[in-house]
């Protein structure tokens, strides 16, 4: 098994890509902490996985919540090997694309949440002799987007470069950090315009593979980066986008 003996925290794991990644990690031998603000949904995912998983409530914007999560993970499983910063919100539900409150909310969840996760996971990883961080960005962190609040692009671009900074600064600690950049995927709970079937159909015309991605396709990319198979890969950005940004 590709993650045998490893312990992983996955934020935003109550649904979507996070839940798919948690299930895959568990099948590959990892102990998994399902971290999310959604208690009922997160507990259901953990219960379905079984003894190798546990749910911990997490507000990614709250530093004390992150500190408590990492401490609980170390207390229960003894260490931390993998952090997947998956939690995030869309910018496509905003009616006012220049809303200042929306800017602060999106940046707090998508960018500050990733920063806080790494801040508290890194000391635990150093204590354990190393680890792997996989941060979920987006193709919108590389190219511009129409019809969404610019905070989404800005936050996902921040994730991309924070990842590279951590990769450079902590390579000596045997910590790897990489970012994954999904393209069009199943609509998020927080999606607005990008969930509209007509808009999705139009956008698919700019995707060379002419289809949306599946959450498992992202999960397998995360699995590879989390595993020892990617032992010489750090600071990389991997699009999972059907070729959208290759044009």
C-alpha positions in Angstrom: 0.0 0.0 0.0 1.3 3.4 -1.0 0.7 5.2 2.3 1.2 2.4 4.8 2.1 3.7 8.2 1.4 7.3 7.4 -0.9 9.7 9.2 -2.7 12.4 7.2 -4.8 15.5 7.9 -7.2 16.5 5.1 -9.0 19.8 5.5 -12.4 20.2 3.9 -12.8 16.4 3.8 -16.5 16.2 4.5 -17.4 16.2 0.8 -16.1 16.5 -2.7 -12.3 16.2 -3.4 -11.5 16.1 0.3 -13.8 13.1 1.0 -12.5 11.3 -2.1 -8.9 11.8 -1.0 -9.7 10.6 2.5 -11.2 7.4 1.2 -8.3 6.8 -1.2 -5.7 7.5 1.5 -7.4 5.0 3.8 -7.5 2.3 1.1 -3.8 2.9 0.6 -3.0 2.3 4.3 -3.0 5.8 5.9 -4.6 6.9 9.1 -6.8 9.8 8.2 -8.1 12.8 10.1 -11.2 14.2 8.4 -11.1 17.9 9.3 -14.0 20.1 8.4 -16.4 22.7 9.8 -19.3 20.4 8.8 -19.6 18.1 11.7 -22.4 15.8 10.6 -21.1 15.3 7.1 -17.5 14.9 8.3 -18.4 12.4 10.9 -20.3 10.3 8.3 -17.3 10.2 6.1 -15.0 9.1 9.0 -17.5 6.5 10.1 -17.8 5.1 6.6 -14.0 4.7 6.4 -13.8 2.9 9.8 -11.2 2.6 12.5 -8.5 4.2 10.4 -10.2 7.5 10.3 -11.5 10.1 12.8 -13.3 13.4 12.5 -12.1 16.6 14.0 -13.9 19.9 13.7 -11.8 22.6 12.0 -12.4 26.2 11.1 -9.5 26.8 8.8 -9.6 30.6 9.5 -9.0 30.1 13.2 -5.5 29.6 14.4 -6.5 27.9 17.7 -8.6 25.5 15.8 -5.6 24.4 13.7 -3.4 24.1 16.8 -6.0 21.9 18.5 -6.3 19.8 15.4 -2.6 19.1 15.0 -2.3 18.4 18.8 -5.3 15.9 18.6 -3.8 14.2 15.6 -0.4 13.7 17.4 -2.2 12.6 20.6 -4.4 10.0 18.8 -2.1 8.7 16.1 1.4 9.7 17.5 2.6 11.7 14.5 1.8 13.7 11.4 3.2 12.7 8.0 0.9 14.4 5.4 -1.2 17.6 5.3 -3.6 18.1 2.5 -4.9 21.7 2.5 -8.1 21.1 0.5 -10.7 23.4 2.2 -11.8 26.3 0.1 -14.7 28.3 -1.3 -15.6 29.4 -4.8 -15.7 33.0 -5.9 -18.5 32.4 -8.4 -21.5 32.9 -6.1 -20.7 36.6 -5.5 -23.2 39.1 -7.1 -20.8 42.0 -6.5 -17.4 41.1 -8.0 -15.9 44.0 -6.1 -17.4 43.2 -2.7 -14.8 44.0 0.0 -16.4 41.6 2.6 -16.2 38.8 -0.1 -12.6 39.6 -0.6 -11.8 39.2 3.1 -13.9 36.0 3.4 -12.5 34.2 0.4 -8.9 35.2 1.2 -9.3 34.1 4.8 -10.5 30.6 3.9 -8.5 29.9 0.7 -5.2 31.6 1.6 -4.9 32.3 5.3 -6.4 28.8 6.0 -3.6 27.2 4.0 -1.0 29.4 5.8 -2.2 28.4 9.2 -2.4 24.8 8.3 1.2 24.7 7.2 2.3 26.9 10.2 1.0 24.3 12.7 1.7 21.1 10.7 5.4 21.9 9.9 6.7 21.7 13.5 4.9 18.3 13.9 6.5 17.1 10.7 9.9 18.3 11.7 9.6 16.4 15.0 8.7 13.3 13.0 11.6 13.5 10.6 9.8 15.0 7.6 6.5 14.9 5.6 4.5 15.9 2.6 2.3 18.9 2.2 -0.2 19.0 -0.7 -2.1 22.3 -1.2 -5.1 22.5 -3.4 -4.9 25.6 -5.6 -6.7 25.9 -9.0 -6.0 26.7 -12.6 -7.5 30.0 -11.5 -4.3 30.5 -9.5 -2.3 30.5 -12.7 -4.6 32.2 -15.2 -7.4 34.8 -15.0 -11.1 33.9 -14.8 -14.2 35.6 -16.0 -17.3 36.0 -13.9 -15.8 35.2 -10.5 -14.6 37.5 -7.7 -10.9 38.2 -8.2 -10.2 37.1 -4.6 -10.6 33.5 -5.8 -7.8 34.0 -8.3 -5.7 35.9 -5.8 -6.2 33.4 -3.1 -5.3 30.4 -5.3 -2.3 32.2 -6.7 -1.2 32.8 -3.1 -1.5 29.1 -2.4 0.7 28.4 -5.4 3.5 30.6 -4.2 3.2 29.8 -0.5 3.7 26.2 -1.5 7.0 27.1 -3.3 8.2 29.1 -0.4 7.7 26.2 2.0 9.3 23.8 -0.4 12.4 25.9 -0.5 12.5 26.8 3.2 11.9 23.3 4.5 13.6 21.0 2.1 16.4 20.6 4.7 13.8 19.3 7.1 12.8 16.6 4.6 9.4 18.3 4.1 8.1 18.4 0.6 5.4 20.8 -0.6 3.5 20.8 -3.9 0.3 22.3 -5.2 -2.4 20.7 -7.3 -4.4 22.8 -9.7 -7.8 21.4 -10.7 -9.7 22.7 -13.7 -13.4 22.3 -14.2 -14.7 19.8 -11.7 -18.1 19.0 -10.2 -19.6 22.1 -8.8 -18.6 23.0 -5.2 -21.2 23.6 -2.5 -20.3 27.3 -2.7 -20.4 27.6 -6.5 -22.7 30.0 -8.2 -22.2 30.8 -11.9 -19.9 27.9 -12.4 -22.6 25.5 -11.4 -24.9 26.7 -14.2 -25.1 24.0 -16.9 -25.1 26.4 -19.8 -22.0 28.2 -18.5 -20.3 24.8 -17.8 -21.1 23.6 -21.4 -19.6 26.8 -22.8 -16.5 26.6 -20.7 -15.9 23.0 -21.7 -15.3 24.2 -25.3 -12.0 25.6 -24.1 -10.9 22.3 -22.5 -9.0 20.1 -25.0 -10.4 16.9 -23.5 -14.0 18.3 -23.8 -15.1 17.1 -20.4 -15.1 18.0 -16.7 -12.7 16.2 -14.4 -13.7 13.8 -11.6 -12.8 14.2 -8.0 -11.0 10.8 -8.0 -8.7 12.1 -10.7 -7.6 14.8 -8.4 -7.4 12.4 -5.4 -5.0 10.1 -7.2 -2.7 13.1 -8.0 -2.7 14.1 -4.3 -2.0 10.4 -3.4 1.1 10.4 -5.6 2.4 13.6 -4.2 1.8 12.4 -0.6 3.5 9.1 -1.2 7.2 8.2 -1.2 6.9 7.7 -4.9 7.2 11.5 -5.2 10.3 11.7 -2.9 12.2 14.0 -5.2 9.3 16.3 -6.2 8.9 19.5 -4.2 7.8 23.0 -5.2 5.9 21.7 -8.2 2.5 22.7 -9.5 0.5 20.0 -11.2 -2.6 20.9 -13.2 -5.4 18.4 -13.3 -7.4 20.3 -16.0 -7.9 18.2 -19.2 -5.3 20.5 -20.9 -7.1 23.8 -20.3 -4.0 25.8 -19.5 -1.9 24.2 -22.2 -3.7 26.2 -24.8 
